[in-house]
Amino acid sequence: MPEKFTAETRSDFGKGAARRLRRDGRIPAVVYGANSELLHISLPAHELTLALRVPSTTFTIEVDGSTRLVKPRDVQRDPVRRDIEHVDFIVIDEAEARARAARSKEMVAEAEAAAEAAAKAFTPKGPAMDEPTEGGEAAGEGGEGGEESGEGSSED
């Protein structure tokens, strides 16, 4: 199921306008492709950042009463802080959106299975194998006055 966003069109361009948008919690973006005209929009920063964490995701963007099914083409990030600075979206059709959704579910399931397998395979390092038992002796070692040494036995 594609993520749904309500976008606002933008008419100011340039570095200053983009900085104002980011300061207001929005990310500048552009939508193009599929014989449609270039559309400059802005989207909510927090929601978009969370949605872009999912691999092979698709978005339904509603702007000025029309709805477009898109996928992210390019995500530009700040090189130090890794914040999203700009996103390019390309218009796709319904069949491609279904294929991307299936691929996304598959990738998430594989990642979860790998994380679970890694958690099960993890064994802590250190003296966990030779922990003392109730008598204060390490497991598998004979202690003082044990039967193996013969000391202190009453059968002499």
N, CA, C and O atoms as a GROMACS GRO file, in nm:
protein
  624
    1MET      N    1   0.084  -0.117   0.000
    1MET     CA    2   0.000   0.000   0.000
    1MET      C    3   0.089   0.124   0.000
    1MET      O    4   0.173   0.139   0.089
    2PRO      N    5   0.072   0.212  -0.097
    2PRO     CA    6   0.156   0.331  -0.105
    2PRO      C    7   0.128   0.428   0.009
    2PRO      O    8   0.015   0.441   0.057
    3GLU      N    9   0.233   0.496   0.052
    3GLU     CA   10   0.220   0.602   0.152
    3GLU      C   11   0.148   0.719   0.086
    3GLU      O   12   0.172   0.750  -0.031
    4LYS      N   13   0.059   0.785   0.161
    4LYS     CA   14  -0.015   0.898   0.106
    4LYS      C   15   0.035   1.028   0.167
    4LYS      O   16   0.052   1.039   0.289
    5PHE      N   17   0.059   1.126   0.081
    5PHE     CA   18   0.103   1.258   0.122
    5PHE      C   19   0.019   1.364   0.054
    5PHE      O   20  -0.020   1.349  -0.062
    6THR      N   21  -0.008   1.471   0.125
    6THR     CA   22  -0.070   1.588   0.065
    6THR      C   23   0.040   1.691   0.050
    6THR      O   24   0.099   1.737   0.148
    7ALA      N   25   0.068   1.727  -0.074
    7ALA     CA   26   0.178   1.818  -0.104
    7ALA      C   27   0.126   1.959  -0.130
    7ALA      O   28   0.009   1.979  -0.164
    8GLU      N   29   0.214   2.053  -0.113
    8GLU     CA   30   0.185   2.192  -0.147
    8GLU      C   31   0.272   2.230  -0.265
    8GLU      O   32   0.391   2.197  -0.268
    9THR      N   33   0.213   2.299  -0.362
    9THR     CA   34   0.295   2.347  -0.473
    9THR      C   35   0.382   2.461  -0.423
    9THR      O   36   0.347   2.531  -0.328
   10ARG      N   37   0.496   2.478  -0.488
   10ARG     CA   38   0.584   2.588  -0.449
   10ARG      C   39   0.618   2.671  -0.571
   10ARG      O   40   0.635   2.620  -0.682
   11SER      N   41   0.626   2.800  -0.546
   11SER     CA   42   0.655   2.891  -0.657
   11SER      C   43   0.789   2.961  -0.641
   11SER      O   44   0.841   3.015  -0.738
   12ASP      N   45   0.847   2.960  -0.519
   12ASP     CA   46   0.980   3.021  -0.503
   12ASP      C   47   1.083   2.911  -0.518
   12ASP      O   48   1.064   2.798  -0.473
   13PHE      N   49   1.191   2.947  -0.581
   13PHE     CA   50   1.298   2.852  -0.607
   13PHE      C   51   1.429   2.909  -0.558
   13PHE      O   52   1.438   3.028  -0.528
   14GLY      N   53   1.528   2.828  -0.550
   14GLY     CA   54   1.660   2.873  -0.510
   14GLY      C   55   1.696   2.829  -0.370
   14GLY      O   56   1.617   2.767  -0.299
   15LYS      N   57   1.819   2.862  -0.333
   15LYS     CA   58   1.873   2.820  -0.205
   15LYS      C   59   1.796   2.880  -0.087
   15LYS      O   60   1.766   2.809   0.010
   16GLY      N   61   1.765   3.006  -0.093
   16GLY     CA   62   1.695   3.073   0.016
   16GLY      C   63   1.556   3.017   0.038
   16GLY      O   64   1.514   2.994   0.151
   17ALA      N   65   1.484   2.994  -0.071
   17ALA     CA   66   1.348   2.938  -0.061
   17ALA      C   67   1.352   2.796  -0.004
   17ALA      O   68   1.267   2.758   0.077
   18ALA      N   69   1.451   2.717  -0.047
   18ALA     CA   70   1.463   2.579   0.003
   18ALA      C   71   1.497   2.580   0.152
   18ALA      O   72   1.445   2.497   0.227
   19ARG      N   73   1.581   2.671   0.194
   19ARG     CA   74   1.615   2.680   0.336
   19ARG      C   75   1.494   2.720   0.420
   19ARG      O   76   1.475   2.669   0.531
   20ARG      N   77   1.413   2.812   0.369
   20ARG     CA   78   1.291   2.852   0.440
   20ARG      C   79   1.196   2.734   0.455
   20ARG      O   80   1.136   2.714   0.561
   21LEU      N   81   1.183   2.655   0.348
   21LEU     CA   82   1.096   2.536   0.356
   21LEU      C   83   1.146   2.438   0.461
   21LEU      O   84   1.068   2.389   0.542
   22ARG      N   85   1.276   2.410   0.460
   22ARG     CA   86   1.333   2.315   0.556
   22ARG      C   87   1.319   2.366   0.699
   22ARG      O   88   1.295   2.287   0.790
   23ARG      N   89   1.335   2.495   0.718
   23ARG     CA   90   1.319   2.553   0.851
   23ARG      C   91   1.176   2.537   0.901
   23ARG      O   92   1.152   2.524   1.021
   24ASP      N   93   1.079   2.539   0.807
   24ASP     CA   94   0.938   2.522   0.841
   24ASP      C   95   0.895   2.375   0.850
   24ASP      O   96   0.777   2.346   0.866
   25GLY      N   97   0.992   2.282   0.839
   25GLY     CA   98   0.960   2.139   0.852
   25GLY      C   99   0.910   2.075   0.725
   25GLY      O  100   0.837   1.977   0.730
   26ARG      N  101   0.949   2.129   0.611
   26ARG     CA  102   0.906   2.073   0.482
   26ARG      C  103   1.029   2.047   0.396
   26ARG      O  104   1.134   2.109   0.416
   27ILE      N  105   1.015   1.955   0.302
   27ILE     CA  106   1.124   1.920   0.212
   27ILE      C  107   1.083   1.955   0.069
   27ILE      O  108   0.976   1.913   0.024
   28PRO      N  109   1.166   2.030  -0.002
   28PRO     CA  110   1.134   2.058  -0.142
   28PRO      C  111   1.150   1.932  -0.227
   28PRO      O  112   1.239   1.850  -0.203
   29ALA      N  113   1.064   1.918  -0.326
   29ALA     CA  114   1.067   1.800  -0.412
   29ALA      C  115   1.017   1.839  -0.551
   29ALA      O  116   0.958   1.946  -0.570
   30VAL      N  117   1.042   1.750  -0.646
   30VAL     CA  118   0.994   1.770  -0.782
   30VAL      C  119   0.937   1.638  -0.833
   30VAL      O  120   0.991   1.531  -0.803
   31VAL      N  121   0.828   1.646  -0.910
   31VAL     CA  122   0.763   1.528  -0.968
   31VAL      C  123   0.768   1.542  -1.119
   31VAL      O  124   0.731   1.646  -1.172
   32TYR      N  125   0.812   1.437  -1.188
   32TYR     CA  126   0.819   1.441  -1.334
   32TYR      C  127   0.798   1.302  -1.391
   32TYR      O  128   0.797   1.203  -1.317
   33GLY      N  129   0.781   1.294  -1.523
   33GLY     CA  130   0.769   1.166  -1.592
   33GLY      C  131   0.629   1.139  -1.642
   33GLY      O  132   0.535   1.212  -1.610
   34ALA      N  133   0.615   1.034  -1.722
   34ALA     CA  134   0.488   0.985  -1.776
   34ALA      C  135   0.412   1.094  -1.851
   34ALA      O  136   0.292   1.112  -1.832
   35ASN      N  137   0.482   1.165  -1.935
   35ASN     CA  138   0.423   1.269  -2.020
   35ASN      C  139   0.349   1.376  -1.939
   35ASN      O  140   0.251   1.433  -1.988
   36SER      N  141   0.393   1.402  -1.818
   36SER     CA  142   0.332   1.507  -1.739
   36SER      C  143   0.431   1.621  -1.722
   36SER      O  144   0.552   1.603  -1.735
   37GLU      N  145   0.378   1.736  -1.693
   37GLU     CA  146   0.466   1.852  -1.677
   37GLU      C  147   0.538   1.845  -1.543
   37GLU      O  148   0.494   1.778  -1.450
   38LEU      N  149   0.650   1.914  -1.535
   38LEU     CA  150   0.730   1.920  -1.414
   38LEU      C  151   0.651   1.990  -1.305
   38LEU      O  152   0.593   2.096  -1.328
   39LEU      N  153   0.648   1.931  -1.186
   39LEU     CA  154   0.570   1.985  -1.076
   39LEU      C  155   0.660   2.003  -0.955
   39LEU      O  156   0.718   1.906  -0.906
   40HIS      N  157   0.673   2.127  -0.906
   40HIS     CA  158   0.754   2.158  -0.788
   40HIS      C  159   0.662   2.158  -0.666
   40HIS      O  160   0.562   2.230  -0.662
   41ILE      N  161   0.697   2.076  -0.566
   41ILE     CA  162   0.613   2.061  -0.447
   41ILE      C  163   0.699   2.066  -0.321
   41ILE      O  164   0.822   2.068  -0.328
   42SER      N  165   0.632   2.068  -0.206
   42SER     CA  166   0.700   2.048  -0.078
   42SER      C  167   0.618   1.949   0.003
   42SER      O  168   0.495   1.946  -0.005
   43LEU      N  169   0.688   1.867   0.081
   43LEU     CA  170   0.626   1.760   0.160
   43LEU      C  171   0.669   1.772   0.306
   43LEU      O  172   0.774   1.830   0.334
   44PRO      N  173   0.589   1.718   0.399
   44PRO     CA  174   0.628   1.722   0.541
   44PRO      C  175   0.755   1.641   0.564
   44PRO      O  176   0.765   1.525   0.524
   45ALA      N  177   0.853   1.704   0.630
   45ALA     CA  178   0.986   1.644   0.644
   45ALA      C  179   0.986   1.517   0.728
   45ALA      O  180   1.042   1.416   0.686
   46HIS      N  181   0.925   1.519   0.844
   46HIS     CA  182   0.932   1.404   0.934
   46HIS      C  183   0.866   1.281   0.872
   46HIS      O  184   0.923   1.172   0.874
   47GLU      N  185   0.746   1.297   0.820
   47GLU     CA  186   0.674   1.184   0.762
   47GLU      C  187   0.746   1.128   0.640
   47GLU      O  188   0.752   1.006   0.620
   48LEU      N  189   0.802   1.217   0.558
   48LEU     CA  190   0.875   1.171   0.439
   48LEU      C  191   1.002   1.096   0.480
   48LEU      O  192   1.034   0.993   0.420
   49THR      N  193   1.072   1.145   0.579
   49THR     CA  194   1.194   1.079   0.625
   49THR      C  195   1.163   0.938   0.675
   49THR      O  196   1.235   0.843   0.644
   50LEU      N  197   1.057   0.924   0.750
   50LEU     CA  198   1.018   0.791   0.800
   50LEU      C  199   0.976   0.700   0.685
   50LEU      O  200   1.011   0.581   0.685
   51ALA      N  201   0.903   0.753   0.588
   51ALA     CA  202   0.855   0.671   0.477
   51ALA      C  203   0.969   0.625   0.387
   51ALA      O  204   0.962   0.516   0.329
   52LEU      N  205   1.072   0.706   0.374
   52LEU     CA  206   1.184   0.669   0.287
   52LEU      C  207   1.276   0.563   0.349
   52LEU      O  208   1.367   0.515   0.283
   53ARG      N  209   1.253   0.527   0.474
   53ARG     CA  210   1.330   0.420   0.535
   53ARG      C  211   1.291   0.283   0.481
   53ARG      O  212   1.371   0.190   0.484
   54VAL      N  213   1.170   0.271   0.431
   54VAL     CA  214   1.121   0.145   0.377
   54VAL      C  215   1.176   0.128   0.236
   54VAL      O  216   1.162   0.218   0.153
   55PRO      N  217   1.239   0.014   0.206
   55PRO     CA  218   1.295  -0.005   0.072
   55PRO      C  219   1.186  -0.024  -0.033
   55PRO      O  220   1.080  -0.079  -0.004
   56SER      N  221   1.213   0.022  -0.154
   56SER     CA  222   1.122   0.008  -0.269
   56SER      C  223   0.982   0.058  -0.241
   56SER      O  224   0.884  -0.006  -0.280
   57THR      N  225   0.970   0.169  -0.175
   57THR     CA  226   0.840   0.222  -0.139
   57THR      C  227   0.782   0.308  -0.252
   57THR      O  228   0.856   0.360  -0.335
   58THR      N  229   0.651   0.320  -0.253
   58THR     CA  230   0.582   0.407  -0.348
   58THR      C  231   0.498   0.506  -0.269
   58THR      O  232   0.463   0.482  -0.154
   59PHE      N  233   0.465   0.617  -0.333
   59PHE     CA  234   0.390   0.723  -0.268
   59PHE      C  235   0.273   0.765  -0.355
   59PHE      O  236   0.283   0.767  -0.478
   60THR      N  237   0.164   0.798  -0.291
   60THR     CA  238   0.052   0.863  -0.358
   60THR      C  239   0.055   1.008  -0.311
   60THR      O  240   0.036   1.037  -0.194
   61ILE      N  241   0.080   1.097  -0.406
   61ILE     CA  242   0.091   1.238  -0.373
   61ILE      C  243  -0.030   1.311  -0.428
   61ILE      O  244  -0.058   1.306  -0.548
   62GLU      N  245  -0.102   1.378  -0.339
   62GLU     CA  246  -0.217   1.457  -0.380
   62GLU      C  247  -0.177   1.603  -0.376
   62GLU      O  248  -0.132   1.654  -0.274
   63VAL      N  249  -0.194   1.669  -0.490
   63VAL     CA  250  -0.160   1.810  -0.499
   63VAL      C  251  -0.261   1.880  -0.590
   63VAL      O  252  -0.284   1.838  -0.704
   64ASP      N  253  -0.319   1.986  -0.540
   64ASP     CA  254  -0.418   2.065  -0.615
   64ASP      C  255  -0.532   1.980  -0.670
   64ASP      O  256  -0.576   2.004  -0.782
   65GLY      N  257  -0.578   1.883  -0.595
   65GLY     CA  258  -0.692   1.802  -0.636
   65GLY      C  259  -0.659   1.684  -0.725
   65GLY      O  260  -0.746   1.601  -0.750
   66SER      N  261  -0.536   1.673  -0.773
   66SER     CA  262  -0.500   1.558  -0.856
   66SER      C  263  -0.409   1.465  -0.776
   66SER      O  264  -0.333   1.509  -0.689
   67THR      N  265  -0.417   1.337  -0.806
   67THR     CA  266  -0.339   1.236  -0.736
   67THR      C  267  -0.241   1.172  -0.833
   67THR      O  268  -0.276   1.139  -0.947
   68ARG      N  269  -0.118   1.154  -0.786
   68ARG     CA  270  -0.015   1.091  -0.869
   68ARG      C  271   0.053   0.980  -0.790
   68ARG      O  272   0.082   0.995  -0.672
   69LEU      N  273   0.076   0.869  -0.858
   69LEU     CA  274   0.146   0.756  -0.800
   69LEU      C  275   0.293   0.771  -0.840
   69LEU      O  276   0.324   0.773  -0.959
   70VAL      N  277   0.383   0.781  -0.741
   70VAL     CA  278   0.524   0.810  -0.770
   70VAL      C  279   0.616   0.719  -0.690
   70VAL      O  280   0.576   0.656  -0.593
   71LYS      N  281   0.741   0.714  -0.735
   71LYS     CA  282   0.848   0.647  -0.660
   71LYS      C  283   0.964   0.745  -0.649
   71LYS      O  284   0.981   0.831  -0.737
   72PRO      N  285   1.045   0.734  -0.544
   72PRO     CA  286   1.160   0.824  -0.533
   72PRO      C  287   1.267   0.787  -0.635
   72PRO      O  288   1.306   0.670  -0.647
   73ARG      N  289   1.314   0.886  -0.707
   73ARG     CA  290   1.418   0.864  -0.808
   73ARG      C  291   1.555   0.900  -0.751
   73ARG      O  292   1.653   0.829  -0.773
   74ASP      N  293   1.560   1.012  -0.678
   74ASP     CA  294   1.686   1.058  -0.621
   74ASP      C  295   1.656   1.129  -0.489
   74ASP      O  296   1.567   1.214  -0.482
   75VAL      N  297   1.732   1.094  -0.387
   75VAL     CA  298   1.718   1.159  -0.257
   75VAL      C  299   1.851   1.226  -0.226
   75VAL      O  300   1.954   1.159  -0.213
   76GLN      N  301   1.849   1.358  -0.214
   76GLN     CA  302   1.971   1.432  -0.185
   76GLN      C  303   1.976   1.460  -0.036
   76GLN      O  304   1.880   1.511   0.022
   77ARG      N  305   2.089   1.426   0.027
   77ARG     CA  306   2.105   1.440   0.171
   77ARG      C  307   2.222   1.533   0.204
   77ARG      O  308   2.315   1.549   0.125
   78ASP      N  309   2.214   1.592   0.322
   78ASP     CA  310   2.324   1.672   0.373
   78ASP      C  311   2.440   1.576   0.399
   78ASP      O  312   2.420   1.472   0.462
   79PRO      N  313   2.561   1.609   0.354
   79PRO     CA  314   2.672   1.514   0.369
   79PRO      C  315   2.716   1.489   0.512
   79PRO      O  316   2.776   1.386   0.541
   80VAL      N  317   2.688   1.582   0.603
   80VAL     CA  318   2.731   1.565   0.741
   80VAL      C  319   2.616   1.517   0.829
   80VAL      O  320   2.629   1.415   0.897
   81ARG      N  321   2.506   1.588   0.828
   81ARG     CA  322   2.394   1.556   0.917
   81ARG      C  323   2.303   1.447   0.862
   81ARG      O  324   2.224   1.391   0.937
   82ARG      N  325   2.312   1.416   0.733
   82ARG     CA  326   2.233   1.312   0.666
   82ARG      C  327   2.084   1.345   0.661
   82ARG      O  328   2.002   1.256   0.639
   83ASP      N  329   2.047   1.473   0.680
   83ASP     CA  330   1.908   1.516   0.664
   83ASP      C  331   1.874   1.521   0.516
   83ASP      O  332   1.960   1.548   0.433
   84ILE      N  333   1.749   1.495   0.483
   84ILE     CA  334   1.706   1.501   0.343
   84ILE      C  335   1.695   1.648   0.301
   84ILE      O  336   1.632   1.728   0.370
   85GLU      N  337   1.757   1.681   0.189
   85GLU     CA  338   1.752   1.818   0.139
   85GLU      C  339   1.656   1.835   0.023
   85GLU      O  340   1.594   1.940   0.008
   86HIS      N  341   1.643   1.732  -0.061
   86HIS     CA  342   1.558   1.741  -0.180
   86HIS      C  343   1.528   1.601  -0.229
   86HIS      O  344   1.611   1.511  -0.215
   87VAL      N  345   1.410   1.581  -0.287
   87VAL     CA  346   1.372   1.450  -0.341
   87VAL      C  347   1.317   1.469  -0.482
   87VAL      O  348   1.238   1.559  -0.507
   88ASP      N  349   1.360   1.382  -0.573
   88ASP     CA  350   1.303   1.377  -0.708
   88ASP      C  351   1.214   1.254  -0.713
   88ASP      O  352   1.256   1.144  -0.679
   89PHE      N  353   1.091   1.274  -0.757
   89PHE     CA  354   0.996   1.164  -0.773
   89PHE      C  355   0.966   1.145  -0.920
   89PHE      O  356   0.964   1.242  -0.997
   90ILE      N  357   0.943   1.020  -0.961
   90ILE     CA  358   0.905   0.990  -1.098
   90ILE      C  359   0.768   0.922  -1.096
   90ILE      O  360   0.743   0.836  -1.011
   91VAL      N  361   0.682   0.959  -1.187
   91VAL     CA  362   0.547   0.904  -1.195
   91VAL      C  363   0.555   0.761  -1.247
   91VAL      O  364   0.626   0.733  -1.343
   92ILE      N  365   0.480   0.670  -1.182
   92ILE     CA  366   0.477   0.529  -1.223
   92ILE      C  367   0.333   0.486  -1.243
   92ILE      O  368   0.240   0.558  -1.207
   93ASP      N  369   0.316   0.366  -1.302
   93ASP     CA  370   0.180   0.314  -1.320
   93ASP      C  371   0.147   0.215  -1.209
   93ASP      O  372   0.232   0.180  -1.127
   94GLU      N  373   0.024   0.172  -1.207
   94GLU     CA  374  -0.026   0.084  -1.100
   94GLU      C  375   0.047  -0.051  -1.096
   94GLU      O  376   0.072  -0.104  -0.988
   95ALA      N  377   0.081  -0.107  -1.212
   95ALA     CA  378   0.148  -0.237  -1.216
   95ALA      C  379   0.287  -0.228  -1.152
   95ALA      O  380   0.326  -0.317  -1.076
   96GLU      N  381   0.360  -0.123  -1.182
   96GLU     CA  382   0.492  -0.106  -1.122
   96GLU      C  383   0.480  -0.084  -0.971
   96GLU      O  384   0.565  -0.131  -0.895
   97ALA      N  385   0.378  -0.014  -0.928
   97ALA     CA  386   0.356   0.010  -0.784
   97ALA      C  387   0.331  -0.123  -0.712
   97ALA      O  388   0.384  -0.144  -0.602
   98ARG      N  389   0.252  -0.211  -0.772
   98ARG     CA  390   0.227  -0.342  -0.710
   98ARG      C  391   0.355  -0.424  -0.703
   98ARG      O  392   0.381  -0.489  -0.601
   99ALA      N  393   0.435  -0.422  -0.808
   99ALA     CA  394   0.561  -0.497  -0.810
   99ALA      C  395   0.658  -0.443  -0.704
   99ALA      O  396   0.725  -0.521  -0.636
  100ARG      N  397   0.664  -0.312  -0.690
  100ARG     CA  398   0.752  -0.252  -0.589
  100ARG      C  399   0.703  -0.286  -0.448
  100ARG      O  400   0.785  -0.309  -0.359
  101ALA      N  401   0.572  -0.289  -0.426
  101ALA     CA  402   0.518  -0.323  -0.294
  101ALA      C  403   0.552  -0.467  -0.257
  101ALA      O  404   0.589  -0.495  -0.143
  102ALA      N  405   0.541  -0.558  -0.353
  102ALA     CA  406   0.575  -0.698  -0.327
  102ALA      C  407   0.724  -0.712  -0.297
  102ALA      O  408   0.762  -0.785  -0.205
  103ARG      N  409   0.807  -0.642  -0.373
  103ARG     CA  410   0.952  -0.647  -0.352
  103ARG      C  411   0.988  -0.588  -0.215
  103ARG      O  412   1.078  -0.637  -0.147
  104SER      N  413   0.918  -0.483  -0.176
  104SER     CA  414   0.943  -0.419  -0.047
  104SER      C  415   0.910  -0.515   0.068
  104SER      O  416   0.988  -0.527   0.162
  105LYS      N  417   0.796  -0.583   0.060
  105LYS     CA  418   0.759  -0.679   0.164
  105LYS      C  419   0.862  -0.790   0.174
  105LYS      O  420   0.898  -0.834   0.283
  106GLU      N  421   0.910  -0.837   0.059
  106GLU     CA  422   1.008  -0.943   0.054
  106GLU      C  423   1.140  -0.899   0.120
  106GLU      O  424   1.200  -0.974   0.196
  107MET      N  425   1.183  -0.777   0.089
  107MET     CA  426   1.308  -0.726   0.145
  107MET      C  427   1.298  -0.707   0.296
  107MET      O  428   1.392  -0.737   0.369
  108VAL      N  429   1.186  -0.658   0.343
  108VAL     CA  430   1.166  -0.639   0.487
  108VAL      C  431   1.164  -0.774   0.558
  108VAL      O  432   1.223  -0.788   0.665
  109ALA      N  433   1.098  -0.874   0.500
  109ALA     CA  434   1.093  -1.007   0.560
  109ALA      C  435   1.232  -1.069   0.567
  109ALA      O  436   1.267  -1.132   0.667
  110GLU      N  437   1.313  -1.052   0.462
  110GLU     CA  438   1.449  -1.105   0.463
  110GLU      C  439   1.534  -1.037   0.570
  110GLU      O  440   1.612  -1.102   0.638
  111ALA      N  441   1.518  -0.906   0.584
  111ALA     CA  442   1.595  -0.833   0.684
  111ALA      C  443   1.556  -0.877   0.825
  111ALA      O  444   1.643  -0.892   0.912
  112GLU      N  445   1.427  -0.897   0.849
  112GLU     CA  446   1.382  -0.943   0.981
  112GLU      C  447   1.434  -1.084   1.010
  112GLU      O  448   1.475  -1.112   1.123
  113ALA      N  449   1.433  -1.172   0.910
  113ALA     CA  450   1.484  -1.307   0.930
  113ALA      C  451   1.634  -1.305   0.958
  113ALA      O  452   1.683  -1.380   1.042
  114ALA      N  453   1.708  -1.221   0.888
  114ALA     CA  454   1.851  -1.211   0.912
  114ALA      C  455   1.880  -1.157   1.051
  114ALA      O  456   1.973  -1.204   1.117
  115ALA      N  457   1.803  -1.059   1.095
  115ALA     CA  458   1.823  -1.003   1.228
  115ALA      C  459   1.793  -1.108   1.336
  115ALA      O  460   1.863  -1.117   1.436
  116GLU      N  461   1.688  -1.186   1.314
  116GLU     CA  462   1.653  -1.291   1.409
  116GLU      C  463   1.760  -1.398   1.416
  116GLU      O  464   1.795  -1.446   1.524
  117ALA      N  465   1.813  -1.438   1.299
  117ALA     CA  466   1.918  -1.539   1.295
  117ALA      C  467   2.045  -1.487   1.362
  117ALA      O  468   2.114  -1.562   1.431
  118ALA      N  469   2.076  -1.361   1.342
  118ALA     CA  470   2.194  -1.303   1.405
  118ALA      C  471   2.178  -1.297   1.557
  118ALA      O  472   2.274  -1.318   1.630
  119ALA      N  473   2.058  -1.269   1.604
  119ALA     CA  474   2.034  -1.264   1.747
  119ALA      C  475   2.046  -1.402   1.810
  119ALA      O  476   2.096  -1.415   1.922
  120LYS      N  477   2.001  -1.505   1.740
  120LYS     CA  478   2.011  -1.641   1.792
  120LYS      C  479   2.156  -1.691   1.790
  120LYS      O  480   2.196  -1.766   1.879
  121ALA      N  481   2.234  -1.651   1.691
  121ALA     CA  482   2.370  -1.698   1.676
  121ALA      C  483   2.467  -1.626   1.769
  121ALA      O  484   2.580  -1.671   1.785
  122PHE      N  485   2.426  -1.519   1.829
  122PHE     CA  486   2.513  -1.442   1.916
  122PHE      C  487   2.541  -1.519   2.044
  122PHE      O  488   2.448  -1.560   2.114
  123THR      N  489   2.669  -1.538   2.074
  123THR     CA  490   2.708  -1.598   2.201
  123THR      C  491   2.804  -1.503   2.269
  123THR      O  492   2.901  -1.459   2.207
  124PRO      N  493   2.781  -1.470   2.394
  124PRO     CA  494   2.870  -1.376   2.462
  124PRO      C  495   3.008  -1.438   2.483
  124PRO      O  496   3.019  -1.558   2.508
  125LYS      N  497   3.111  -1.358   2.474
  125LYS     CA  498   3.248  -1.406   2.494
  125LYS      C  499   3.288  -1.379   2.637
  125LYS      O  500   3.238  -1.286   2.701
  126GLY      N  501   3.377  -1.459   2.686
  126GLY     CA  502   3.426  -1.438   2.821
  126GLY      C  503   3.416  -1.564   2.903
  126GLY      O  504   3.403  -1.673   2.848
  127PRO      N  505   3.422  -1.553   3.034
  127PRO     CA  506   3.426  -1.670   3.122
  127PRO      C  507   3.290  -1.735   3.145
  127PRO      O  508   3.272  -1.800   3.248
  128ALA      N  509   3.199  -1.721   3.056
  128ALA     CA  510   3.066  -1.778   3.076
  128ALA      C  511   3.069  -1.931   3.076
  128ALA      O  512   2.984  -1.994   3.140
  129MET      N  513   3.164  -1.991   3.006
  129MET     CA  514   3.169  -2.137   2.997
  129MET      C  515   3.224  -2.200   3.126
  129MET      O  516   3.186  -2.312   3.159
  130ASP      N  517   3.310  -2.130   3.198
  130ASP     CA  518   3.371  -2.186   3.318
  130ASP      C  519   3.319  -2.116   3.442
  130ASP      O  520   3.397  -2.077   3.529
  131GLU      N  521   3.189  -2.101   3.451
  131GLU     CA  522   3.131  -2.037   3.568
  131GLU      C  523   3.138  -2.133   3.687
  131GLU      O  524   3.126  -2.254   3.670
  132PRO      N  525   3.159  -2.079   3.806
  132PRO     CA  526   3.164  -2.165   3.925
  132PRO      C  527   3.028  -2.228   3.953
  132PRO      O  528   2.923  -2.170   3.925
  133THR      N  529   3.032  -2.348   4.009
  133THR     CA  530   2.908  -2.415   4.048
  133THR      C  531   2.877  -2.380   4.193
  133THR      O  532   2.937  -2.289   4.249
  134GLU      N  533   2.783  -2.451   4.253
  134GLU     CA  534   2.738  -2.420   4.388
  134GLU      C  535   2.851  -2.426   4.490
  134GLU      O  536   2.855  -2.343   4.581
  135GLY      N  537   2.941  -2.518   4.477
  135GLY     CA  538   3.048  -2.534   4.575
  135GLY      C  539   3.164  -2.439   4.552
  135GLY      O  540   3.264  -2.446   4.622
  136GLY      N  541   3.151  -2.351   4.454
  136GLY     CA  542   3.257  -2.256   4.426
  136GLY      C  543   3.363  -2.313   4.335
  136GLY      O  544   3.465  -2.248   4.312
  137GLU      N  545   3.342  -2.432   4.280
  137GLU     CA  546   3.438  -2.494   4.191
  137GLU      C  547   3.392  -2.478   4.047
  137GLU      O  548   3.272  -2.471   4.020
  138ALA      N  549   3.487  -2.472   3.957
  138ALA     CA  550   3.452  -2.464   3.816
  138ALA      C  551   3.399  -2.599   3.772
  138ALA      O  552   3.439  -2.703   3.825
  139ALA      N  553   3.312  -2.598   3.675
  139ALA     CA  554   3.251  -2.722   3.627
  139ALA      C  555   3.356  -2.812   3.566
  139ALA      O  556   3.440  -2.766   3.489
  140GLY      N  557   3.354  -2.942   3.600
  140GLY     CA  558   3.443  -3.040   3.541
  140GLY      C  559   3.577  -3.052   3.611
  140GLY      O  560   3.660  -3.133   3.569
  141GLU      N  561   3.602  -2.975   3.714
  141GLU     CA  562   3.729  -2.984   3.784
  141GLU      C  563   3.709  -3.053   3.918
  141GLU      O  564   3.606  -3.033   3.983
  142GLY      N  565   3.806  -3.133   3.958
  142GLY     CA  566   3.800  -3.196   4.090
  142GLY      C  567   3.843  -3.095   4.195
  142GLY      O  568   3.933  -3.014   4.170
  143GLY      N  569   3.783  -3.099   4.310
  143GLY     CA  570   3.817  -3.003   4.414
  143GLY      C  571   3.899  -3.068   4.522
  143GLY      O  572   3.931  -3.186   4.515
  144GLU      N  573   3.933  -2.991   4.620
  144GLU     CA  574   4.009  -3.043   4.733
  144GLU      C  575   3.923  -3.143   4.810
  144GLU      O  576   3.803  -3.124   4.828
  145GLY      N  577   3.987  -3.250   4.853
  145GLY     CA  578   3.917  -3.348   4.936
  145GLY      C  579   3.818  -3.429   4.857
  145GLY      O  580   3.728  -3.490   4.916
  146GLY      N  581   3.831  -3.431   4.727
  146GLY     CA  582   3.738  -3.507   4.646
  146GLY      C  583   3.773  -3.653   4.647
  146GLY      O  584   3.876  -3.691   4.703
  147GLU      N  585   3.693  -3.734   4.586
  147GLU     CA  586   3.714  -3.878   4.583
  147GLU      C  587   3.833  -3.916   4.498
  147GLU      O  588   3.895  -4.019   4.523
  148GLU      N  589   3.866  -3.836   4.397
  148GLU     CA  590   3.974  -3.871   4.306
  148GLU      C  591   4.108  -3.868   4.377
  148GLU      O  592   4.195  -3.950   4.347
  149SER      N  593   4.130  -3.778   4.469
  149SER     CA  594   4.260  -3.764   4.531
  149SER      C  595   4.285  -3.870   4.638
  149SER      O  596   4.400  -3.904   4.665
  150GLY      N  597   4.182  -3.921   4.698
  150GLY     CA  598   4.198  -4.023   4.800
  150GLY      C  599   4.230  -3.964   4.936
  150GLY      O  600   4.234  -4.038   5.034
  151GLU      N  601   4.252  -3.837   4.944
  151GLU     CA  602   4.283  -3.775   5.072
  151GLU      C  603   4.156  -3.770   5.157
  151GLU      O  604   4.048  -3.741   5.106
  152GLY      N  605   4.169  -3.796   5.279
  152GLY     CA  606   4.060  -3.784   5.371
  152GLY      C  607   3.958  -3.894   5.362
  152GLY      O  608   3.848  -3.880   5.416
  153SER      N  609   3.990  -4.005   5.296
  153SER     CA  610   3.893  -4.112   5.290
  153SER      C  611   3.910  -4.200   5.411
  153SER      O  612   4.021  -4.215   5.462
  154SER      N  613   3.806  -4.257   5.457
  154SER     CA  614   3.809  -4.336   5.580
  154SER      C  615   3.835  -4.484   5.554
  154SER      O  616   3.831  -4.563   5.649
  155GLU      N  617   3.860  -4.525   5.432
  155GLU     CA  618   3.877  -4.667   5.402
  155GLU      C  619   4.020  -4.710   5.407
  155GLU      O  620   4.045  -4.824   5.368
  156ASP      N  621   4.116  -4.634   5.449
  156ASP     CA  622   4.256  -4.674   5.453
  156ASP      C  623   4.280  -4.782   5.548
  156ASP      O  624   4.393  -4.827   5.563
   0.00000   0.00000   0.00000
